[in-house]
Structures are given as structure tokens and as C-alpha cells.
């Protein structure tokens, strides 16, 4: 089942909160390792978003509790429980009487997966797996004339899986005719 609440607030703001859960038993799936049948799987989830005319903040959580996924060819059981949590915030606007526009924000996330069975023995990984990541990003455009615009953007990402990355981008957009750009 699931539920959702949308609540308009003052000054054009909106709050949305929703969540739910599912449960299944006896599900059979095929992977590159063979066919597996689960005794039971629970999947709760939740999402929220707060928006204003200028800002948007979102967060989402999804989880999975896989209770004894039995390998049908090997007879070996495995367990998997974990979650994915993501949060982001962004804003946009204009400047110079609408000649310029900007967009920017940040995001963070955490993923956790653990394969301990009820006896405390790991069945897939040697220990719980945790990944943390985040990013900061922005873009701005400025129209010097009706036919010439510049655009610049950058993104910085960090993760517990890889080194930080920086991704810049820049462009000059020239309109040769009303329906063409270069």
C-alpha cells in the first residue's frame, strides 16, 4: 500500500510527502548466477519534496529486506537488506533583467547493503557495503544579444568509491538565423 499528502503552503510553496511498502513471498528471479526463489521480501519507501518559487528540496528513501533467497540449482540461501537514501536541493533564477539565468544545487546519497542471515553470518559479502556520495553543480547562461549567448557549467562529485571529479563546461552559442544556432 501507499499514501500521499500534498499540502499547499503560503507564498506558493508546496509540501509533498508520500510513502508505502510492498511484501511478496515465493518470488522467482533469474540472474546470471541462476534462478532464485525468495521466502519473503519487504520493500518500504518514502519520498518528500518541499518547493518554493525559488527552491526545491527533495529526499527519498527506499529499502529492501530479502529474507532467504534460495539458489534453486545450488540450494544455498542468501539474505540482503539495505537502503538507499538520497537528498538534493536546487535553485534557479535570473539576473540582468532576464538576460542571464542560473541554476545550481547539491545532492548527497548513501547506499547500504548487508547480507547477514538471522544467525549473523554474511551470505553474499564479507561485510556490510556502504557507499556515500555527493555533488555540487551549477550552470549560468547570459545573452549578450539576441544572437549571442554564453553558457558555463560545472559539477564536482565525491564518492567513497572513486576519487573526486570536476566536470566543467563552457559554450558560446551564436544564432546565424532565427531558426539556426552554432
N, C-alpha and C positions, 0 to 999 in steps of 0.2 A: 504494500500500500504506500501511498504518498499523500502529502498535504502541501498546500502553498498559500501564502498570505502576501498580498500586495497592499501596501499602505502608503497612499499619497501623503506627503508632509508639506509643511509651509514652504513658500518660495519655490515651488516647482520641484521639490525633492521627492524621491520615491525610495521606499524600502521594500525589498522583496526577500522573503525567507521561504525556503521550501526544503523538504526532506522526505525520506522514505526508506524502505527496506524491502528486500526480497529474500525468500528462502526456497531452496529447492533440494530435492533428495533424489538419488538414483540417476543423476545426470551422467551421460556417457559422452566423452570428448575424445577426439583423435588428435594426437600431436606427432611430431617427428620421432618420438620415442615409443609410440604405440597408443593403444586405447586405454582410457582410464575411466573408472566409474566412481562417483563420489557418494559417500554416505550422506552428506549434508553440506550445504553451502549457504552462508548468510552474507548478504551484501547491503549494509546500510549506507546511506549517502545523505549529504546536506549541502545546501548552497545558499548564499546570501549575497545581496548586492544593494549598495546604497549609492544613489545617483543624485547629483545636484546639476544645475545648469552648467557648471564648470568642472566638476569632479565625478569620478566613478571609482568606487572601491568594491571589489568582489572577492569572495572567498568560497572555496569548495572543498569538501571532504568526501572521499569515497573509501570504503573499506571492504575487506573480504576475509572471511573466516571459512576456509576449506577444511572440512573435517574428514580425514582419511580418504584420500583419493587413491583407489586401489588400481595398480597396474594389472590389467586383465591378462597379459601374457606372462608377467613375472610373479604376480601375487604380492608384490611389495607395496606397502602403503606409504603415502606421503601426506604431509599436512602443510598448509600455507595460510598464514594470516598476516595481515598488514594493512597499511593505509596509504593514501596519497592526499596530502594537504597542499593546497595552492592558494595564494593570496596575491592580488595585484591592485594597483591604484594608478590612475592616469588622469591627465587633464589636457585640455585643449583651449585654444583661444586665438585671438587675432591682435594685431598691433598696426601702427601707422595707418590708421583709418581703413583697415581692411586690406592693405597691400601685403601685409605679412600674416602668416599663420604659423602656429606652433602646436606640437603635440609631444607629450612626454610622460614618463611614468616609471614604475618599478614593479617587479614581481619577485616573489620568493616561493619556494616549494620544498617539501620534504616527503620522501618516499621511504617507507619501512616495510620490509618483508621478513618474516620469521617462519621457520619450518619445524618448530618444536612440536612433538606429539604430546599427549597428556602425561607421559612419563618424563618429559623434559629432554628427550633425545631429538637432536636435529635430524630431519629426514631428507632434506634436499641440500641445504647449505651448511657449512661448518659452524656458522654463527649468524645472528640476525644481520640483515643487509640494510644499511641506511644511506640514503643519498640526499644531500642538501644542495640546493641551487638557488640562484638569484640573478636578476638582471636589472640594469638601469638603461633606459632608452629615451631618445628624443629625436625630433625632426622639426625643421623650420623651413618655410618657403617664403620668398619675398619676390613680388612682381615689381620690377623696375619700370616697365612699360607694359602695354597690352600684349606685346610680343616677346618680351624678355623676362624670364624668371630664373632665380637661382634657388637651389634646394640643397639642404645639407642634413645629414642624419648620423647618428652614432648609437652603438649598443655595446655595453660592457656586460659580459656574462661571467659568473663564477660558479663553480661546482666542486663538490667533493670527488667527482670522477675524473676531472681534467683540469688543466691549467686555465687561468682566467683568459678570456679572449676579448679583444677590442675590434669592433667592426665599424669603420667609418664609411660614409658615402657622401658624395657631392655631385652636383649636376648643374649645368646651365641649360635651360630649356628655351629654345628660340622658335617662335611661331613664324614660319615662312609665309603662310597664307592662313586665313581664318580656320581652315579645317586640317592644317598640317603642322607638325612640330618636329624639331630636330634636337 
